């Protein structure tokens, strides 16, 4: 078996994403969760760069790593209490087991669908996609284009910021 440097880098980035994703959702401190999420987003940008999608990697770094994490940390600090005890509320035992069972059922369904389907063999070609093609695909209104989800995410982020401001002003 011939293992290339690209494979090793991909495996390392995938392990970073898996480990820090689990840490993000299992930590009891919300600022640590935001920090772990930062590492996940950095590793995702690393995968984009490894695939030679430098534009998407740069967008990942600027928008998500730069903007969204700053927004999260700002919102956390704006809405946290004065004593800076950033521990989350303990989840009741029944909710923990319900969530664990739901996650296991979801994993089984996804594994079944992936193993049952036959996927077409795809040949990946390294190279940069032109920016006008990316822009037309992201902001188009045809099938498999993403203008509506893009606008909905903007509205969701706006609602989060307004909610944080409203919560902070009540104090």
VEXRO-275290 format. One line per 5 residues: number of its first residue (from 1); their letters; for each residue x negated, y, z negated of N, C-alpha, C, CB. Coordinates in Angstrom, 3 decimals. Each point is the difference from the previous one (the first is absolute). Glycine has a CB too. Layout:
N
NUM) A) X,Y,Z,X,Y,Z,X,Y,Z,X,Y,Z; ...
END
This chain:
171
1) XXXXX) -0.859,-1.174,0.000,0.859,1.174,0.000,-0.902,1.232,0.000,1.878,-1.231,-1.234; -1.576,2.152,2.125,-0.795,1.217,0.149,0.752,1.170,-0.630,-1.064,-0.885,2.130; 0.518,1.420,-3.202,0.642,1.109,-0.703,-0.734,1.277,0.378,0.726,-1.497,-1.934; 0.026,2.444,2.481,-0.608,1.259,0.423,0.131,1.047,-1.104,0.521,-0.538,2.409; -1.234,1.630,-2.221,0.061,1.096,-0.963,1.395,0.615,-0.031,-2.441,0.458,0.369
6) XXXXX) 3.112,-0.402,0.792,1.370,0.528,0.040,0.930,-0.826,-0.883,-0.403,0.846,2.330; 0.237,-2.157,-2.300,0.842,-0.871,-0.820,-0.264,0.221,-1.477,0.030,-1.686,1.834; -1.283,1.816,-2.206,-0.353,0.228,-1.402,0.575,1.331,-0.485,-2.110,-1.351,0.300; 1.965,2.401,0.511,0.539,1.312,-0.375,1.512,-0.060,-0.132,-1.909,1.127,1.165; 2.575,-1.810,-0.224,1.453,-0.114,-0.078,0.426,-0.737,-1.268,0.118,0.017,2.504
11) XXXXX) -0.793,-1.100,-2.831,0.352,-0.770,-1.198,-0.204,0.845,-1.255,-0.640,-2.139,1.170; -0.450,2.896,-1.221,-0.251,0.858,-1.162,1.093,1.066,-0.114,-2.492,-0.399,0.219; 2.837,1.040,0.898,1.054,1.030,-0.028,1.349,-0.605,-0.374,-1.246,1.310,1.741; 1.535,-2.503,-1.218,1.265,-0.663,-0.344,0.049,-0.354,-1.481,0.144,-0.913,2.329; -1.246,0.442,-2.876,-0.042,-0.311,-1.436,0.160,1.257,-0.845,-1.476,-1.960,0.487
16) XXXXX) 0.858,3.063,-0.057,0.164,1.268,-0.718,1.468,0.413,0.014,-2.351,0.700,0.617; 2.996,-0.822,0.532,1.419,0.364,0.098,0.842,-0.890,-0.907,-0.350,0.781,2.367; 0.112,-2.072,-2.351,0.801,-0.922,-0.820,-0.209,0.264,-1.489,-0.149,-1.726,1.816; -1.104,1.816,-2.237,-0.294,0.177,-1.425,0.559,1.319,-0.522,-2.070,-1.378,0.278; 1.801,2.467,0.447,0.450,1.291,-0.501,1.510,0.188,0.168,-2.251,0.930,0.543
21) XXXXX) 2.880,-1.630,0.393,1.463,0.043,0.079,0.625,-0.659,-1.227,-0.132,-0.035,2.513; -0.418,-1.097,-2.906,0.501,-0.676,-1.200,-0.251,0.866,-1.233,-0.420,-2.253,1.064; -0.768,2.849,-1.148,-0.281,0.877,-1.138,0.921,1.219,-0.010,-2.382,-0.768,0.038; 2.735,1.272,1.137,0.883,1.166,0.083,1.352,-0.283,-0.639,-1.160,0.705,2.095; 1.705,-1.867,-1.828,1.344,-0.279,-0.501,0.008,-0.656,-1.372,0.721,-0.221,2.342
26) XXXXX) -1.878,-0.212,-2.852,0.000,-0.656,-1.304,-0.556,0.859,-1.131,-0.229,-2.119,1.214; -0.404,3.224,-0.909,-0.564,0.823,-1.066,1.107,0.719,-0.769,-2.102,0.301,1.347; 1.810,0.002,-2.607,0.995,0.705,-0.812,-0.262,1.501,-0.023,0.268,-2.049,-1.404; -1.352,2.490,1.991,-0.328,1.424,0.028,0.221,0.540,1.397,-1.675,-0.295,-1.849; 2.470,1.335,1.950,0.434,0.483,1.297,-1.127,0.694,0.772,2.289,0.252,-0.946
31) XXXXX) -3.192,0.426,0.264,-1.122,0.616,0.701,-0.957,-1.054,0.541,0.212,2.011,-1.467; -0.368,-3.104,0.748,-0.819,-1.085,0.528,0.659,-0.623,1.220,-0.899,-0.441,-2.294; 2.218,0.336,2.285,0.711,-0.533,1.161,-0.246,0.876,1.232,1.759,-0.975,-1.525; -1.730,2.291,1.340,-0.284,0.905,1.117,-1.444,-0.144,0.473,1.721,1.598,-0.879; -2.644,-1.825,-0.042,-1.399,-0.204,0.382,-0.177,-1.308,0.755,-0.724,1.324,-1.991
36) XXXXX) 1.372,-2.381,1.538,-0.076,-1.275,0.710,0.616,0.124,1.391,0.092,-1.232,-2.191; 1.000,1.980,2.304,0.613,0.227,1.304,-0.958,0.734,0.927,2.261,0.057,-1.076; -3.057,0.828,0.530,-1.004,0.704,0.787,-0.977,-0.987,0.639,0.220,1.996,-1.517; -0.669,-2.994,0.759,-0.910,-1.003,0.550,0.667,-0.841,1.085,-1.181,-0.062,-2.195; 2.461,-0.243,2.029,0.732,-0.749,1.017,0.049,0.796,1.300,1.378,-1.126,-1.785
41) XXXXX) -1.093,2.421,1.681,0.091,0.828,1.198,-1.359,0.189,0.661,1.959,1.163,-1.003; -3.031,-1.067,0.212,-1.350,0.058,0.571,-0.317,-1.280,0.778,-0.732,1.498,-1.892; 1.069,-2.651,1.331,-0.288,-1.264,0.674,0.821,-0.143,1.279,-0.543,-1.033,-2.215; 1.778,1.514,2.197,0.812,-0.034,1.224,-0.632,0.872,1.082,2.078,-0.400,-1.373; -2.604,1.551,0.983,-0.712,0.844,0.966,-1.245,-0.715,0.512,0.859,2.070,-1.151
46) XXXXX) -1.534,-2.825,0.291,-1.159,-0.776,0.428,0.360,-1.026,1.057,-0.991,0.334,-2.241; 2.156,-0.959,2.097,0.439,-0.965,1.019,0.287,0.710,1.315,0.968,-1.477,-1.792; -0.358,2.660,1.736,0.210,0.769,1.241,-1.327,0.322,0.670,2.096,0.983,-0.962; -3.072,-0.560,0.185,-1.301,0.317,0.578,-0.678,-1.258,0.550,-0.219,1.931,-1.599; 0.399,-3.056,0.934,-0.591,-1.238,0.491,0.615,-0.413,1.332,-0.441,-0.701,-2.359
51) XXXXX) 1.711,0.984,2.546,0.667,-0.312,1.264,-0.289,1.035,1.086,1.783,-1.137,-1.305; -2.627,2.107,0.983,-0.401,1.065,0.915,1.162,0.957,0.293,-1.688,-1.557,1.013; 2.608,1.685,-1.951,1.074,0.989,0.099,-0.376,1.185,-0.873,1.761,-1.788,0.445; -2.709,2.564,0.050,-0.528,1.090,-0.824,1.046,1.078,-0.261,-2.263,-0.460,0.929; 3.159,0.703,0.018,1.041,1.009,-0.220,0.940,-0.424,-1.128,-0.140,0.661,2.423
56) XXXXX) 0.600,-1.910,-2.380,0.899,-0.475,-1.056,-0.712,-0.083,-1.347,1.286,-1.286,1.716; -2.564,0.920,-1.704,-0.766,-0.021,-1.241,-0.141,1.387,-0.595,-1.228,-1.985,0.832; 0.971,2.975,0.029,-0.109,1.378,-0.478,1.334,0.512,-0.522,-1.841,0.399,1.638; 2.929,-0.748,-0.967,1.333,0.398,-0.472,0.289,-0.660,-1.345,0.804,0.278,2.383; -1.171,-1.554,-2.514,0.183,-0.700,-1.282,-0.740,0.718,-1.117,0.252,-2.175,1.219
61) XXXXX) -1.491,2.564,-0.962,-0.786,0.685,-1.025,0.560,1.377,-0.321,-2.004,-1.250,0.765; 2.361,2.006,0.263,0.462,1.376,-0.246,1.396,0.044,-0.601,-1.411,0.753,1.894; 2.339,-1.504,-1.312,1.393,0.112,-0.426,0.247,-0.784,-1.280,0.689,0.295,2.382; -1.030,-1.569,-2.383,0.344,-0.825,-1.146,-0.987,0.164,-1.149,1.054,-1.610,1.560; -2.317,1.392,-1.270,-0.982,0.086,-1.075,-0.103,1.427,-0.513,-1.268,-1.922,0.990
66) XXXXX) 1.205,2.880,-0.072,-0.146,1.389,-0.414,1.275,0.616,-0.523,-1.773,0.193,1.656; 2.832,-0.297,-0.888,1.230,0.713,-0.335,0.910,-0.715,-0.961,-0.164,0.996,2.181; 0.477,-2.224,-1.914,0.995,-0.706,-0.792,-0.521,-0.283,-1.407,0.920,-1.021,2.097; -2.171,0.628,-2.223,-0.538,-0.264,-1.335,-0.046,1.287,-0.819,-1.363,-1.911,0.914; 0.995,3.016,-0.292,0.020,1.280,-0.723,1.427,0.329,-0.426,-2.009,0.816,1.305
71) XXXXX) 2.970,-1.074,-0.424,1.402,0.233,-0.346,0.435,-0.894,-1.155,0.463,0.654,2.373; -0.846,-1.935,-2.345,0.353,-0.912,-1.086,-0.601,0.454,-1.325,0.136,-1.872,1.651; -1.426,2.156,-1.629,-0.660,0.403,-1.243,0.587,1.314,-0.507,-2.113,-1.175,0.718; 2.375,2.119,0.178,0.618,1.262,-0.394,1.376,-0.247,-0.613,-1.263,1.193,1.822; 2.056,-2.050,-1.193,1.334,-0.289,-0.531,-0.073,-0.708,-1.342,0.864,-0.139,2.329
76) XXXXX) -1.817,-0.783,-2.476,-0.157,-0.717,-1.267,-0.388,0.970,-1.109,-0.671,-2.087,1.239; -0.312,2.934,-0.959,-0.445,0.929,-1.024,1.059,1.056,-0.297,-2.354,-0.390,0.723; 3.143,0.761,0.289,1.040,1.003,-0.187,1.144,-0.549,-0.847,-0.617,1.026,2.201; 0.919,-2.301,-2.043,1.144,-0.567,-0.708,-0.371,-0.757,-1.261,1.117,-0.150,2.169; -2.406,-0.040,-2.447,-0.382,-0.754,-1.198,0.211,0.854,-1.244,-1.685,-1.321,1.332
81) XXXXX) 1.757,0.641,-2.455,0.257,0.713,-1.244,-1.233,0.759,-0.463,1.688,-1.727,-0.620; -1.504,2.582,-0.350,-1.079,0.855,-0.499,-1.104,-0.791,-0.689,1.661,1.816,-0.270; -1.316,-2.926,-0.349,-1.021,-0.754,-0.723,-0.832,-0.898,0.921,1.484,0.056,-1.999; -1.195,-0.045,3.289,-0.749,-0.709,1.035,-0.076,-1.502,-0.259,-1.320,2.070,0.362; 2.314,-2.615,-1.021,0.071,-1.445,-0.153,0.647,-0.536,1.270,0.161,0.115,-2.566
86) XXXXX) -0.978,-0.605,3.478,0.508,-0.365,1.318,0.341,-1.480,0.110,-1.349,1.844,0.944; 1.663,-2.464,-2.044,0.408,-1.399,0.054,1.451,-0.084,0.472,-1.621,-0.597,-1.859; 1.887,-0.435,2.618,1.347,-0.208,0.491,0.830,-0.733,-1.052,-0.851,-0.054,2.375; 2.141,0.031,-2.157,0.908,-0.679,-0.917,-0.124,-1.504,0.225,1.600,1.985,-0.022; -1.578,-2.745,-1.054,-0.103,-1.454,0.088,1.241,-0.568,0.679,-1.426,-0.056,-2.081
91) XXXXX) 1.212,-0.820,3.051,1.103,-0.606,0.749,0.611,-1.116,-0.841,-1.098,0.568,2.222; 2.434,-0.605,-2.324,0.639,-1.093,-0.748,-0.334,-1.361,0.621,1.866,1.562,-0.662; -1.868,-2.583,-0.163,-0.380,-1.351,0.433,0.896,-0.501,1.129,-0.833,-0.472,-2.310; 2.137,0.757,2.235,0.925,-0.492,1.035,-0.303,0.642,1.356,1.769,-0.357,-1.760; -2.091,1.627,1.770,-0.339,0.666,1.255,-1.324,-0.514,0.561,1.255,2.027,-0.767
96) XXXXX) -2.188,-2.339,-0.100,-1.276,-0.528,0.462,0.212,-1.311,0.743,-1.175,1.109,-1.922; 1.947,-2.018,1.321,0.217,-1.298,0.633,0.848,0.134,1.259,-0.182,-1.098,-2.239; 1.137,2.012,2.244,0.794,0.235,1.203,-0.885,0.507,1.132,2.015,0.497,-1.417; -2.896,0.417,1.112,-0.919,0.508,1.010,-0.960,-1.055,0.495,0.189,2.214,-1.039; -0.690,-3.033,0.123,-0.926,-1.066,0.375,0.680,-1.038,0.891,-1.248,0.365,-2.144
101) XXXXX) 2.467,-0.739,1.802,0.748,-0.966,0.817,0.323,0.602,1.365,0.983,-1.034,-2.082; -0.593,2.301,2.120,0.285,0.664,1.275,-1.240,0.064,0.882,1.778,1.346,-1.125; -2.926,-1.044,0.514,-1.248,0.046,0.767,-0.360,-1.383,0.531,-0.786,1.932,-1.399; 0.987,-2.962,0.597,-0.306,-1.362,0.448,0.921,-0.424,1.138,-0.800,-0.564,-2.306; 2.079,0.880,2.214,0.944,-0.327,1.069,-0.369,0.758,1.284,1.821,-0.418,-1.719
106) XXXXX) -2.179,1.689,1.577,-0.423,0.779,1.166,-1.255,-0.570,0.637,1.017,2.018,-1.028; -1.965,-2.450,0.190,-1.224,-0.605,0.517,0.310,-1.295,0.747,-1.300,1.025,-1.890; 2.171,-1.854,1.341,0.360,-1.271,0.647,0.693,0.259,1.333,0.222,-1.102,-2.254; 0.671,2.067,2.302,0.696,0.318,1.250,-0.988,0.507,1.047,2.093,0.543,-1.293; -2.983,0.363,0.898,-1.001,0.522,0.944,-0.933,-1.102,0.482,0.117,2.228,-1.133
111) XXXXX) -0.565,-3.078,0.225,-0.893,-1.099,0.391,0.712,-0.966,0.949,-1.216,0.208,-2.200; 2.478,-0.510,1.917,0.766,-0.883,0.877,0.132,0.599,1.396,1.257,-0.870,-1.989; -0.915,2.155,2.067,0.171,0.634,1.302,-1.311,0.077,0.776,1.890,1.314,-0.947; -2.978,-1.042,0.254,-1.294,0.089,0.675,-0.446,-1.375,0.489,-0.615,1.977,-1.431; 0.773,-3.006,0.599,-0.443,-1.333,0.383,0.919,-0.658,1.022,-1.021,-0.213,-2.242
116) XXXXX) 2.291,0.563,2.248,0.967,-0.619,0.910,-0.097,0.568,1.415,1.509,-0.377,-1.949; -1.792,1.682,2.051,-0.044,0.636,1.316,-1.297,-0.317,0.721,1.463,1.826,-0.853; -1.351,-1.868,2.158,-1.206,-0.111,0.821,-0.265,1.373,0.596,0.419,-2.471,0.530; -1.595,2.962,-0.762,-0.358,1.328,0.457,-0.757,-0.108,1.313,-0.081,0.849,-2.372; 0.307,0.102,3.237,-0.738,0.036,1.251,-1.452,0.343,-0.297,2.073,0.679,1.284
121) XXXXX) -2.948,-1.266,-0.517,-1.411,0.308,-0.180,-0.269,1.388,0.568,-0.635,-2.458,0.116; 0.105,3.302,-0.956,-0.281,1.364,0.425,-1.499,0.201,0.077,2.137,0.824,-1.036; -2.518,-0.072,2.021,-1.408,0.325,0.161,-0.175,1.446,-0.415,-0.316,-1.687,1.884; -0.478,1.897,-2.917,-0.231,1.358,-0.488,-1.156,0.610,0.768,0.869,-0.601,-2.291; -0.652,1.784,2.809,-1.059,0.711,0.698,-0.421,1.187,-0.850,0.882,-0.728,2.264
126) XXXXX) -2.176,0.772,-2.548,-0.516,1.125,-0.748,0.062,1.244,0.867,-1.499,-1.511,-1.345; 1.784,2.615,0.733,0.003,1.261,0.728,0.982,0.967,-0.610,-0.654,-1.191,2.073; 0.421,2.418,-1.787,0.829,1.076,-0.536,1.231,0.189,0.878,-2.035,1.129,-0.976; 3.181,-0.988,0.343,1.224,0.320,0.707,0.047,1.510,0.170,1.213,-2.044,-0.928; -0.771,2.487,2.085,0.053,1.444,0.246,0.998,0.651,-0.954,-0.612,-0.355,2.431
131) XXXXX) 0.271,1.577,-2.872,0.833,0.677,-0.992,1.377,0.359,0.540,-2.070,0.891,-1.025; 2.193,-0.603,2.313,1.325,0.332,0.524,0.907,-1.228,-0.012,-1.019,1.794,1.441; 0.459,-2.984,-1.265,0.790,-1.231,-0.089,0.461,-0.219,-1.435,-1.278,-0.998,1.931; 0.379,1.217,-2.890,0.371,-0.140,-1.409,1.093,1.007,-0.368,-2.330,-0.814,-0.541; 2.150,2.063,0.955,0.988,1.033,-0.307,1.359,-0.299,0.594,-1.837,1.632,-0.102
136) XXXXX) 1.866,-2.085,1.358,1.283,-0.324,0.640,0.665,-1.200,-0.660,-0.869,0.924,2.151; 0.069,-1.897,-2.578,0.583,-1.167,-0.661,0.477,0.318,-1.406,-1.481,-1.448,1.358; 0.757,2.281,-2.070,0.409,0.319,-1.370,1.204,0.935,-0.009,-2.366,-0.300,-0.763; 2.341,1.304,1.590,1.048,1.014,-0.057,1.024,-0.122,1.114,-1.636,1.478,-1.070; 1.734,-2.632,1.682,1.013,-0.222,1.020,1.307,-0.451,-0.619,-1.786,-0.574,1.629
141) XXXXX) 2.834,0.602,-0.821,1.317,-0.393,-0.501,0.519,-1.262,0.678,0.472,2.393,-0.478; -1.317,-3.075,1.234,0.412,-1.231,0.661,-0.121,-1.176,-0.967,-0.725,0.928,2.233; 1.009,-2.118,-1.707,-0.136,-1.204,-0.816,-1.465,-0.184,-0.370,2.008,-1.067,1.119; -2.279,0.656,-2.364,-1.331,-0.213,-0.558,-0.813,1.290,-0.105,0.063,-2.292,0.947; 0.607,3.407,-1.085,-0.696,1.259,-0.241,0.512,0.566,-1.311,-0.302,0.446,2.488
146) XXXXX) -0.458,0.465,-3.098,0.156,0.221,-1.426,0.341,1.423,-0.404,-1.568,-1.819,-0.274; 2.311,2.547,1.060,0.340,1.359,-0.398,0.930,0.007,-1.222,-0.273,0.733,2.392; 1.305,-1.542,-2.374,0.946,-0.018,-1.122,-0.651,-0.452,-1.308,1.821,-0.460,1.633; -2.587,-0.635,-1.680,-0.672,-0.339,-1.266,-0.994,1.070,-0.447,0.272,-2.399,0.586; -0.926,3.052,0.359,-0.931,1.067,-0.335,0.729,1.150,-0.682,-1.451,-0.654,1.937
151) XXXXX) 2.588,1.047,-1.414,0.797,1.076,-0.597,0.570,-0.429,-1.355,0.575,0.840,2.305; -0.141,-2.080,-2.421,0.540,-0.483,-1.272,-1.071,-0.028,-1.082,1.672,-1.365,1.253; -2.898,0.989,-0.899,-1.089,0.016,-0.982,-0.310,1.426,-0.445,-0.953,-2.084,1.029; 1.032,3.036,-0.101,-0.197,1.403,-0.371,1.068,0.464,-0.981,-1.055,0.426,2.225; 2.299,-0.809,-1.980,1.085,0.356,-0.918,-0.172,-0.681,-1.357,1.527,0.302,1.963
156) XXXXX) -1.975,-1.549,-1.960,-0.226,-0.710,-1.256,-1.089,0.673,-0.822,0.717,-2.129,1.093; -1.825,2.505,-0.460,-1.071,0.687,-0.723,0.469,1.359,-0.517,-1.695,-1.183,1.422; 2.489,1.896,-0.635,0.549,1.280,-0.452,0.905,-0.201,-1.215,-0.122,0.886,2.353; 0.952,-1.924,-2.325,0.875,-0.286,-1.141,-0.814,-0.349,-1.239,1.776,-0.798,1.573; -2.889,0.075,-1.400,-0.862,-0.330,-1.145,-0.605,1.251,-0.614,-0.510,-2.210,1.040
161) XXXXX) 0.043,3.114,-0.202,-0.609,1.230,-0.520,1.048,0.852,-0.708,-1.712,-0.045,1.848; 2.887,0.178,-1.250,1.070,0.788,-0.630,0.427,-0.643,-1.315,0.790,0.776,2.264; -0.692,-2.119,-2.288,0.350,-0.691,-1.239,-1.035,0.218,-1.087,1.197,-1.698,1.345; -2.475,1.680,-0.976,-1.062,0.234,-0.989,0.083,1.413,-0.548,-1.472,-1.658,1.169; 1.751,2.614,-0.315,0.102,1.396,-0.443,1.216,0.156,-0.934,-1.096,0.811,2.167
166) XXXXX) 2.218,-1.412,-1.818,1.195,0.104,-0.834,-0.239,-0.630,-1.377,1.436,-0.046,2.073; -2.096,-1.118,-2.092,-0.299,-0.650,-1.274,-0.944,0.839,-0.834,0.346,-2.218,1.064; -1.344,2.772,-0.412,-0.997,0.822,-0.726,0.616,1.291,-0.527,-1.810,-0.954,1.445; 2.748,1.526,-0.743,0.596,1.264,-0.434,0.937,-0.179,-1.172,-0.197,0.825,2.311; 0.754,-2.034,-2.489,0.894,-0.241,-1.137,-0.727,0.094,-1.325,1.380,-1.454,1.448
171) X) -2.689,1.201,-1.431,-0.789,0.056,-1.225,-0.324,1.438,-0.313,-0.965,-2.270,0.438
END
